[in-house]
Amino acid sequence: MELPQLSLDTFVAICLVIATPWLYRTFSPFSEVRTKTRIEQLISTAILAHTLYMLHCLLVAPPQNIFKELGVPLTAAPELLRAKLAERFGSEEHIPPHLDTLLKRLGLMDLRSLYIRFGHDVLTTCSYCQSFDDFALYGFPSALLEYVREIAFVGFLTLPKSPTAHFRPVGLGVLLASILAEAYWVLTVPVLIPPRGSEIPATMWHDTFVQIRHALFLLLPLLTTVLPYLELHRVPFLGAFIPAPDVANLPPSRFQLQGQPAMTLPDGVTLTQISNMTLKTLGHLVPTLHLLKYSHAAIMRSQETDDAAALNSSSPSQAQVQAQSPSPSLHARASEWWREEAREGHVVRTDEGVRKILKVAGLGLDEEQKADDGSTTQPEGPLLNSAKIAVNMLKEQGGPPSEHWVFIK
């Protein structure tokens, strides 16, 4: 099946349709919050440029073929080809020298089969080639350089510590397998030229391989970028073919908060250093949790005022002074502090300006609303959802709550 050939103006219009939303999504010019880093923007722009270039190779600049250009069958006589070219260029004197050399070579059926196998450029530009090996050695480097360029691009997309790093072996493996398969097929495929007057179409193997190669170059970077976010490695059957990301040092995905950056370790860190840091953290965390538990309980039990303590002192004058200027207890101070925190939080959460800014930034605080039929009319805000996830994570993965703590449901 031949791909449709587009004019340059049509292709430019399609490029604008593709590039405008892509660049708008990548750079977000009217958003105050940057959603992507500079590296991510650079990679996204490189993917866009590569995609448009591959579309140009497929739809605007396909491999040249003199038979398709002139609209004649593969078995056309050299005289017919020369007459068609003379009609296109005005006269035989205006036919370019490289096309004149090609016409002389197409007079031999053996070289015409090599034209099918190695393409237009090889038989047109190689002036010294005479045998099968000469044309094969001349045509192989151009295809090899295209594969080398694509291998470098896929390697750039799958840099270490990137979300697509685990797809590097798959991407490079597909390209290496493709170049070996194409080289073997081009060198060994039987080329059949139908007899004159036959309606059997001839397969232009070189043009077919070039189109398949460019289609692979178009799809592989896009799939390498998109597949990590689809988590297809969790599907039982596909998991055997799609590699899973290295998440050994990350918490479970259901505990990762929205907008939380990925956790990465410093370069050069060893397992012993990680173990020592973990032990130090636990050695500090456990006493701190115990202190927090008992101090919270002590504060909640501190109901007496400093007035009563002052009345029991040995100095009457000192007690009289303290009675005249009483100070609140720890319980009262703590209650007052939490009331002030609740008041400030309520003021911030109910402020319309703050809610609008949070909603624009993708951190809404809206409660989930449902219709009478049970359908969701308004989803829960991401920030509120993240707070609930954090609390549930602390309940499930943290230490058991103290019997002195009070949870308000």
TAWOKA-V594270 format. One record per pair of residues at least 24 apart in sequence whose ideal C-beta (glycine too) atoms are under 7 Angstrom apart, sorted by the first residue. I is the first residue (numbers start at 1). J is the second residue. D is the distance in Angstrom with one decimal. If there is no record, write none. Layout:
BEGIN
i->I j->J d->D
i->I j->J d->D
END
This chain:
BEGIN
i->3 j->58 d->5.8
i->3 j->59 d->6.3
i->3 j->211 d->6.7
i->4 j->59 d->6.8
i->5 j->59 d->6.6
i->5 j->62 d->6.6
i->6 j->59 d->4.7
i->6 j->60 d->5.7
i->8 j->60 d->6.4
i->11 j->56 d->6.4
i->11 j->59 d->6.3
i->11 j->60 d->5.0
i->15 j->52 d->5.3
i->19 j->48 d->6.1
i->22 j->48 d->5.2
i->33 j->361 d->4.7
i->43 j->157 d->6.5
i->47 j->221 d->5.8
i->47 j->225 d->6.2
i->50 j->153 d->6.2
i->50 j->221 d->6.0
i->51 j->218 d->6.5
i->51 j->222 d->6.9
i->54 j->214 d->5.7
i->54 j->217 d->5.3
i->54 j->218 d->4.0
i->55 j->218 d->6.8
i->57 j->214 d->4.8
i->58 j->211 d->6.7
i->58 j->214 d->5.2
i->58 j->215 d->6.7
i->58 j->218 d->6.9
i->62 j->211 d->6.9
i->63 j->119 d->5.8
i->63 j->120 d->6.6
i->63 j->206 d->6.6
i->63 j->207 d->4.6
i->63 j->210 d->4.7
i->64 j->120 d->4.2
i->64 j->121 d->6.9
i->65 j->120 d->5.8
i->65 j->204 d->6.2
i->65 j->207 d->5.9
i->66 j->102 d->6.8
i->66 j->120 d->6.4
i->74 j->193 d->6.1
i->74 j->202 d->4.4
i->75 j->193 d->6.6
i->75 j->194 d->6.6
i->75 j->195 d->7.0
i->75 j->196 d->4.5
i->78 j->103 d->5.5
i->78 j->106 d->5.8
i->78 j->107 d->4.5
i->81 j->106 d->6.6
i->98 j->124 d->4.9
i->98 j->125 d->6.8
i->109 j->193 d->6.5
i->112 j->193 d->6.6
i->113 j->191 d->4.4
i->113 j->193 d->6.3
i->116 j->191 d->5.1
i->116 j->202 d->6.9
i->116 j->204 d->5.7
i->116 j->205 d->5.8
i->116 j->206 d->6.6
i->117 j->186 d->6.2
i->117 j->191 d->5.6
i->117 j->205 d->5.7
i->117 j->206 d->6.1
i->118 j->206 d->5.7
i->119 j->206 d->3.6
i->119 j->207 d->6.9
i->136 j->187 d->6.5
i->143 j->182 d->7.0
i->146 j->213 d->6.9
i->147 j->175 d->6.0
i->147 j->179 d->4.7
i->150 j->175 d->5.9
i->150 j->217 d->5.2
i->151 j->175 d->5.4
i->153 j->221 d->6.5
i->154 j->220 d->6.5
i->154 j->221 d->6.5
i->154 j->224 d->6.4
i->157 j->221 d->5.8
i->157 j->224 d->5.5
i->157 j->225 d->6.4
i->158 j->224 d->6.5
i->161 j->264 d->6.3
i->163 j->228 d->5.0
i->164 j->224 d->5.5
i->164 j->225 d->6.2
i->164 j->228 d->5.3
i->166 j->243 d->4.7
i->166 j->244 d->6.9
i->166 j->245 d->5.0
i->166 j->246 d->6.3
i->167 j->224 d->5.0
i->167 j->227 d->6.6
i->167 j->228 d->6.6
i->167 j->243 d->6.6
i->169 j->243 d->7.0
i->170 j->243 d->6.4
i->171 j->220 d->6.1
i->171 j->224 d->5.2
i->174 j->220 d->6.3
i->178 j->216 d->6.0
i->182 j->209 d->5.5
i->182 j->213 d->6.7
i->255 j->389 d->6.9
i->255 j->393 d->4.6
i->255 j->397 d->7.0
i->257 j->386 d->4.5
i->257 j->389 d->5.8
i->257 j->390 d->6.1
i->258 j->382 d->4.9
i->258 j->385 d->6.7
i->258 j->386 d->4.8
i->289 j->399 d->6.1
i->293 j->402 d->4.4
i->293 j->404 d->6.6
i->296 j->404 d->6.1
i->296 j->405 d->6.9
i->297 j->404 d->3.9
i->299 j->330 d->4.7
i->299 j->331 d->6.0
i->299 j->334 d->5.0
i->300 j->331 d->6.1
i->300 j->404 d->6.7
i->302 j->329 d->5.0
i->302 j->330 d->4.0
i->302 j->331 d->4.7
i->303 j->329 d->6.6
i->303 j->331 d->5.7
i->304 j->329 d->6.4
i->305 j->329 d->5.2
i->358 j->383 d->6.3
END
